[in-house]
């Protein structure tokens, strides 16, 4: 069957995607290493050992929120789509692939927060996740017109522009990571902040 003749409900696709997001969020917790506490050490020394976990904790909180934001926006996207075709299934798989790479990138940052390569690898994963989300949205909204007919043009364009903004900023973060590691992290947080603001969806008048 060709993609344009094969239409399915988005329910099963959403359930599969939710399962992948759930697994990714669970895997993020496995990056933690138990600190080497000991009764033979002083309180100060034990606190220092616990403090070494700070990069992992910060990375976990950041990545958990980022994956959660991707899930929320993924949910909002499918709220505006009436059905899916075979090509869209693969666009969705491509998007989920980059989401599953998030724990690896975050683990690198947790182990080497000051290393440029770690910041760049995180940026590449975020960049590709944004690109894949843009392709998924553009295909469903414009190329195949799987979008709900009642959704306004401004809402369609607004969703695409948010994805393009994320792509541009994460690209800037990757380049910045070559010289200023912590500035690249700040840029990634800005991207996170943009997508934490819910998009206003409007119907055609």
N, C-alpha and C positions, 0 to 999 in steps of 0.2 A: 504493500500500500504506500502511496506517496503521502507526504506530510499534509498536503492541503486537503486530502480526502479522509484523513484519519484524525478524528476529533474525540477527545475523552474529557471526562470531568476532571477538574483540578484537585478533587478531594484526595485521591490516592497519591498524587504527586506531592501534595502538601503533607500528608502523613509520613511519606518517606523522608521528605526534607526535615520535618520535625524530629524524626528519629536520628538523623545525621547530626543535627544541631545538638541534640541531647547528649549524644556520645562525645562530641567535641568538647562540650562544656564539662563533661565528666573527666575527660583525659587531661584537661588543663590542671586539675588538682594533683595529678601524678607527677608533676614537675617538682613538687616539694620534696626536700630531703630532711629527715629528722635531725635536728641539731644535736651536736655531741655534748649533751649535758651530763654532769657528773656530781655526785655528792662530795667528791674530793675537791671540787673547785669552789671558789667563793661565789657569792651571789653576783658580784660584778663580772666575774669571768663567765658565768653561765649566761648572764644577760648579753655579754659580748658575742657568745656563740649564737644566741637567739637572734641577735641583731644582724648576723650574717645572712639571715633569711629574708631581710628587708627587700633586696632586689627581686626575689622570687615572689614575695607577697605583692609588691607593687605591680610586677608583671602579670600576676594572676588576676588582680583586680582590674587592671587595664584590659587584658585579653578577654576576661569574662564579660565585661561591659561591652567591649567591641563586638564580640560574637553575639551577645544579646541584642545589640543595636541592629546587626545584620539580620537577625531573626525577625525582629519587629518590622523592619523595612521589607523583608521577604514576605511576611504575613500581609502587610499593607498592599504590596504589589498584587498578590493573588486575590485580594479583596476586590481589585478593580478588573480582574480577568474573568471572562465568562466561561472559557474552555481552553484546553491545551491540545497541541498537535504533536506529532512525533519529533519534529525538529526542536520544539520547545522543551521536550523532555531532555534532550541532549544539552541544550543551553543551560538548563537547570542543573544537570550533572556537572557541567563545567564550573558553574558557580560554586557548587558544594565542594568540589575538589579543593579549591583554594581556601575554603573555610576549614577543611580538615587539615590544612597545612599550618594553621594558626598555632597549635600547641608546640610544634617544632620550632617555629620562629620565636615564640615567646620564651621557650626553654633556652635558646641561644642568648637572648637578651638577659635572661636571669643569670646565666653563667658568666656572661661577658658584657655587662651593661656599658662599659666604656670603650668597647671595640667597635670601630666603624662598620666592619663587615656584618656584625650582629644587627646593628641598627638598619643597615641597608637591606639585609635579608628580610627583616620584619616589614620594611617599606615595600619590598617587591611583592610579598604576600598580600599586603593590604592593597597595593596598586592593582594586582591581578584580580583580587576579589572585587574591587570597584569596577574594573573593566568588564569582568564577566557579568556583574550585575547590570551594567549599562547595556551590554549586548542582549541580555535576557529581556530587559525592559523594552529596548528599542524593537526587538523582534516581535514581541507580543503586542506592543502598542501600534507600531507603524507598518512593519513588513507583512505581518499576517493578520493584523486587525482583530486580534483575539480579545481586545479590551472591551469592557462594557460600553455599549453605545451611548449610555447616558453620561459618561464621564466627560467633563469639559476639556477643551483644547488646552486651556491654561494649566489644568491639573496634569495633563499628559506632558506638556512641555516643562512644567515645574519639576516633575520627577526625573526627567532626563537631564535637566540642568544640574540638579543636585548630584547626580552620578558623575557628570562631567567635572563639577567642582572638586569632588573627592579625588578623581583621577589626577587633576592638575596639582592639587595640594600634596598628594602622596608622592607624585613625581618630584615635586620640589623637596619633599622630605628625604627622598632617596639621594638626590644630588647634595643636599645639605649635610647628610650623614657622612660624606667623604671628608668633611672638614670640621663640622660642629655636631657631634653626636647628640648632645642633649637638646640642641635646637630642633633636630629632626624629630625627637620624641614629642616636643611641644607641638610641632606641626601635625603629628599624628593625633594628638589630643584635640586639636582644633577640628580636624575631620570628624572625630568622634562627637564633638559638641554639635556640629552642624546636623548630623543625622539623629541626634537625640531630640531635636526639635521636630515634633510631628508635622508631616506635610498636610496642608489643608486640601482636602479633596472636594471638588465642587461638581455639581451636575450641570449639564447644558440647560440654558434658559429657554 
